[in-house]
Amino acid sequence: MLYFVLTTGQCNLSCLYCGGSFPEKLVPWRVKYDLRELKKFIDEDSNPFIAFYGGEPLLNSRFMKEVVKEVPADRFMVQTNGLLVEKLPEQFWRKMDTILLSLDGSREITDHYRGRGVYDAVIRAAEKLRSFGFSGDLIARMTVSELSNIERDVRHILSLGLFDHVHWQLDVIWSDRWKDFHRWADKSYKPALQKLIDFWIEEMRKGRVHGIVPFQGVMRAVLLGGMKIPPCGAGVDAFAISTDGRILACPIAFESDWAFLGRLGEVGPDDLPNRAQIGGRCSSCPYLNLCGGRCLFVNKERYWSDEDVEKVCEITRYMLNLIISRKDEILKLVRQGVIDEKVLLYPIYNNTTEIVP
């Protein structure tokens, strides 16, 4: 199983769509439990993955080093804004299987949402990680909001030649910053998705499979008969361990009763799966097999109106249909040996990408 190990609730940025640190009383900014409790808990899992999470996890880099040294896991991952990579030594980074760096697209877009100078800092971090000898999966993790153009911004990141994959998450449901989400969805997002998948297919004809995670992940579901519900595995085989020792079904659901599954020392890994599941309208949706319910947190917490939630579902269905409509063409390229089917089967393990934006 995958465990999001929160190292702190504190963040060194205050992005427009996030607001920065978690409240310290809800997610303490320092780990309050004994590391031996975490080690004992992880030892009970036969195939544990650990993903460091925050806040900004590198603000507690010492704890991260202790976990990697003392807690055995089959894979290690980290989601970071990239501003503090030099706080950890080269050998630490070489032990990571997946590193996700927050980058929203071009310098203009990234700096608008994340702060002046952040884009350049993230690019330097990516270059530094490669110079350290990191050979795992380097993922650009985008947040997509009203100024974003998904085709332009994804292609910009791919053009950098630094990242193996690009994944994006829509700034929807919990956000109140949209001026006109419906218009953006129809006039920007959907046409840009069409252009992006056209680009993806055209590049495949040349033998290149670009690492566009939502496209690959859905295509994997098409080829293998369905998507995990939910795609990120929250509440099923992915759980969060907060800094106070609480175990949650989802790392951002730190205020939700439905997400609380117990505490370190009180429950084991076998006590956790399937106690928080996708339900409601998603259960009867014909797209559930390929959408996976999209997001457990959104399924449980309804901040937006039914009309707005339906619009999110509409653009999700639109993306799924785009990929389904090109399935035969992609499979033909596989049969002809132009592309390798194994490249499409991504991710091969739960690397914290939610797949469906």
C-alpha positions in Angstrom: 0.0 0.0 0.0 1.0 3.6 -0.4 1.4 5.9 2.6 1.5 9.6 2.4 3.8 10.5 5.3 3.3 14.1 6.2 6.4 15.7 7.5 4.9 19.1 8.3 1.8 21.1 7.8 3.9 24.2 7.0 4.7 25.5 3.6 7.3 28.1 2.4 5.0 29.3 -0.4 1.5 30.8 -0.4 0.1 29.9 -3.8 -3.0 31.7 -4.9 -5.1 28.5 -5.2 -3.8 26.9 -2.0 -3.1 29.6 0.5 0.0 28.0 2.0 0.4 26.2 5.3 -2.2 24.0 6.9 -3.4 25.3 10.2 -0.9 24.2 12.8 -3.6 23.1 15.2 -5.0 20.7 12.5 -1.8 19.5 11.0 1.2 20.2 13.3 4.2 21.7 11.8 6.4 19.1 13.5 6.0 15.3 13.8 4.4 14.5 17.2 4.8 10.7 17.2 7.8 8.5 17.8 9.5 7.2 14.6 9.4 3.7 16.1 5.6 3.8 15.8 5.8 4.5 12.1 8.4 1.8 11.6 6.3 -0.8 13.5 3.2 0.1 11.4 5.0 0.0 8.1 6.7 -3.3 9.0 3.2 -4.9 9.1 2.8 -4.2 5.3 4.3 -6.7 2.9 4.6 -4.1 0.1 4.8 -0.6 1.5 5.4 2.6 -0.5 6.1 5.9 1.2 5.4 9.3 -0.3 6.7 12.3 1.6 4.0 15.0 1.7 3.2 18.4 3.4 2.9 21.3 3.6 6.3 21.5 2.0 7.9 18.2 3.1 11.5 19.5 2.8 10.9 21.9 5.6 11.4 18.8 7.8 14.2 17.3 5.8 15.8 15.7 8.9 12.7 13.6 9.5 12.7 12.5 5.9 16.3 11.3 6.2 15.4 9.4 9.3 12.5 7.7 7.7 14.5 6.6 4.6 17.3 5.3 7.0 15.1 3.6 9.5 11.8 2.6 7.9 11.9 -0.1 5.2 9.8 0.6 2.1 9.7 -0.9 -1.3 9.5 2.6 -3.0 10.0 6.1 -1.8 8.5 9.2 -3.4 8.2 12.9 -2.6 5.9 15.8 -3.7 7.7 19.1 -3.3 7.6 22.6 -4.6 11.3 22.2 -5.4 12.7 25.2 -3.6 14.6 23.3 -1.0 16.2 20.3 -2.8 19.7 21.2 -1.6 18.6 20.6 2.0 19.0 16.8 1.3 22.2 15.1 0.1 22.7 13.6 -3.3 22.5 10.0 -2.0 19.0 10.7 -0.5 17.6 11.8 -3.9 19.1 8.8 -5.6 17.0 6.6 -3.3 13.8 8.1 -4.5 11.7 6.2 -7.1 9.5 9.2 -8.0 9.9 12.9 -7.5 7.0 15.3 -8.2 7.9 19.0 -8.7 5.2 21.6 -8.7 5.2 23.5 -12.0 2.2 25.0 -13.7 3.6 25.7 -17.1 5.6 28.7 -18.4 7.4 31.2 -16.2 4.5 33.6 -16.5 1.8 31.1 -15.4 3.9 29.5 -12.6 5.0 32.7 -11.1 1.5 34.2 -11.3 0.1 31.5 -9.1 3.1 30.4 -7.1 5.2 33.6 -6.6 7.9 35.5 -8.5 11.0 33.5 -9.2 9.4 30.1 -8.5 9.5 28.9 -12.1 13.3 29.5 -12.3 13.8 27.8 -8.9 11.9 24.7 -10.0 13.9 24.4 -13.2 17.1 24.7 -11.3 15.8 22.0 -8.9 15.0 19.6 -11.8 18.5 20.2 -13.3 20.1 19.7 -9.9 18.3 16.4 -9.3 19.5 15.1 -12.7 23.0 16.2 -11.8 22.7 14.3 -8.5 22.2 11.2 -10.5 18.5 10.8 -10.0 17.3 8.3 -12.6 13.7 7.7 -11.4 10.5 9.2 -12.6 10.6 13.0 -12.5 7.1 14.4 -12.8 5.9 18.0 -13.3 2.8 18.3 -11.2 0.6 21.1 -12.5 -2.3 22.9 -10.9 -4.6 24.1 -13.7 -6.7 27.2 -13.1 -8.3 30.0 -15.1 -5.2 31.4 -16.7 -4.0 28.0 -17.8 -4.2 26.7 -21.3 -3.7 22.9 -21.0 -2.2 22.4 -24.5 0.2 25.3 -24.3 1.3 24.6 -20.7 1.8 20.9 -21.0 3.7 21.2 -24.3 5.9 23.9 -22.7 6.9 21.5 -19.9 7.5 18.7 -22.3 9.8 20.9 -24.4 12.1 21.5 -21.4 13.4 18.0 -21.7 13.8 17.6 -17.9 10.6 15.7 -17.0 9.6 12.2 -17.7 5.9 12.9 -17.2 3.4 15.7 -16.7 0.3 15.5 -14.6 -2.3 18.1 -13.9 -5.0 18.6 -11.3 -7.9 21.0 -11.9 -8.3 23.7 -9.3 -12.0 22.9 -8.9 -14.6 22.0 -6.2 -12.8 23.6 -3.2 -11.8 26.8 -5.1 -13.8 30.0 -5.0 -11.5 32.0 -7.3 -13.0 31.3 -10.7 -14.6 34.2 -12.5 -16.4 31.9 -15.0 -15.5 28.3 -14.8 -18.2 27.1 -17.2 -16.9 29.5 -20.0 -13.3 28.5 -19.3 -14.2 24.8 -19.5 -16.0 25.2 -22.9 -13.8 27.9 -24.5 -10.4 27.0 -23.3 -10.1 23.6 -21.6 -12.0 21.4 -24.0 -10.6 22.9 -27.3 -7.0 22.7 -25.8 -7.5 19.1 -24.7 -8.5 18.3 -28.3 -5.3 19.9 -29.6 -3.2 18.2 -26.9 -4.4 14.7 -27.8 -3.9 15.5 -31.5 -0.3 16.4 -30.7 0.1 13.2 -28.6 -1.2 11.0 -31.4 0.9 12.8 -34.0 4.0 12.3 -32.0 3.1 8.6 -31.5 3.1 8.2 -35.3 6.7 9.3 -35.2 7.5 6.7 -32.5 7.5 9.1 -29.5 5.1 8.6 -26.6 5.1 11.7 -24.5 4.5 11.2 -20.7 1.1 12.9 -20.4 -0.2 11.1 -17.3 -4.0 11.6 -17.7 -3.8 10.3 -21.3 -1.6 7.3 -20.4 -3.4 6.4 -17.3 -6.8 6.4 -19.0 -5.4 4.4 -21.9 -4.0 1.9 -19.4 -7.5 1.6 -18.0 -8.9 1.0 -21.5 -6.3 -1.7 -22.2 -6.5 -3.4 -18.9 -10.3 -3.3 -18.3 -10.9 -0.4 -16.0 -9.6 2.2 -13.6 -9.0 1.8 -9.8 -11.8 3.4 -7.8 -10.7 6.1 -6.9 -7.8 6.5 -9.3 -5.4 7.7 -6.6 -6.3 4.7 -4.4 -7.4 6.9 -1.4 -9.2 4.8 1.1 -8.4 1.6 -0.8 -4.7 1.1 -0.9 -3.4 4.7 -0.2 -3.6 6.4 3.2 -2.1 9.4 4.9 -0.2 9.5 8.2 -0.5 13.0 9.6 2.1 14.6 11.8 0.1 13.9 14.9 -0.1 10.2 14.1 -3.7 10.2 12.7 -4.3 7.9 9.8 -6.5 9.3 7.1 -8.1 8.0 4.0 -7.0 11.1 2.1 -4.0 13.5 2.9 -6.1 16.7 2.4 -9.1 15.5 4.5 -7.6 16.4 7.8 -10.8 18.0 9.1 -13.2 15.2 7.9 -14.7 12.6 10.2 -15.3 10.2 7.3 -11.5 10.2 6.6 -10.3 9.4 10.1 -9.3 5.7 10.3 -7.4 5.5 13.5 -4.0 6.4 14.9 -0.5 4.9 14.8 -0.3 2.2 17.5 -4.1 1.6 17.5 -4.6 0.1 14.0 -2.6 -1.8 11.5 -2.5 -1.7 7.7 -5.0 -4.5 7.4 -7.6 -2.4 9.3 -7.6 0.5 6.8 -8.9 -0.6 3.3 -12.4 0.2 2.0 -13.6 2.1 5.1 -14.0 5.2 3.0 -15.3 4.6 -0.5 -16.6 6.4 -3.6 -20.4 6.5 -3.5 -23.4 8.7 -4.4 -24.0 9.7 -8.0 -20.7 8.2 -9.1 -21.9 4.7 -8.2 -24.4 4.6 -11.1 -22.4 6.6 -13.6 -21.6 4.6 -16.8 -18.1 6.2 -16.9 -17.1 5.0 -13.5 -15.0 2.2 -14.9 -12.7 4.8 -16.7 -13.1 7.8 -14.4 -12.8 5.9 -11.1 -15.0 8.5 -9.4 -12.2 11.1 -10.0 -11.6 12.1 -6.3 -12.7 10.6 -3.0 -12.4 14.0 -1.3 -14.7 15.7 -3.9 -17.1 12.8 -3.7 -17.5 13.2 0.0 -17.2 17.0 0.4 -19.5 19.0 -1.8 -18.3 22.6 -1.8 -19.7 23.5 -5.2 -23.3 23.4 -6.5 -24.7 20.4 -8.3 -24.6 22.3 -11.5 -20.9 23.2 -11.1 -20.0 19.6 -10.1 -21.8 18.4 -13.2 -19.6 20.7 -15.3 -16.5 19.1 -13.8 -17.9 15.7 -14.6 -18.8 16.9 -18.2 -15.2 17.9 -19.0 -13.9 14.6 -17.4 -16.2 12.7 -19.7 -15.0 14.8 -22.6 -11.4 13.8 -21.9 -12.3 10.2 -21.6 -14.2 10.2 -24.9 -11.3 11.9 -26.7 -9.1 9.0 -25.6 -11.6 6.3 -26.3 -12.2 7.8 -29.8 -8.4 7.4 -30.6 -8.1 3.9 -29.0 -8.0 2.0 -32.3 -5.5 4.3 -33.9 -3.2 3.9 -30.8 -3.6 0.1 -30.8 -2.7 0.0 -34.5 0.5 1.8 -33.8 1.2 -0.8 -31.1 0.5 -3.7 -33.4 2.8 -2.1 -36.1 5.6 -1.8 -33.6 5.7 2.0 -33.9 5.3 2.4 -30.2 5.7 0.0 -27.3 2.6 -0.9 -25.4 4.6 -1.1 -22.1 5.1 2.7 -22.4 1.4 3.2 -22.4 0.8 1.1 -19.3 1.5 4.0 -16.9 1.8 4.2 -14.0 3.1 0.7 -13.2 2.7 1.5 -9.5 0.8 4.0 -7.5 3.1 7.0 -7.7 0.6 9.5 -6.2 -0.6 10.9 -9.6 -4.4 11.0 -9.5 -4.6 10.1 -13.2 -8.0 11.8 -13.8 -7.5 15.6 -13.4 
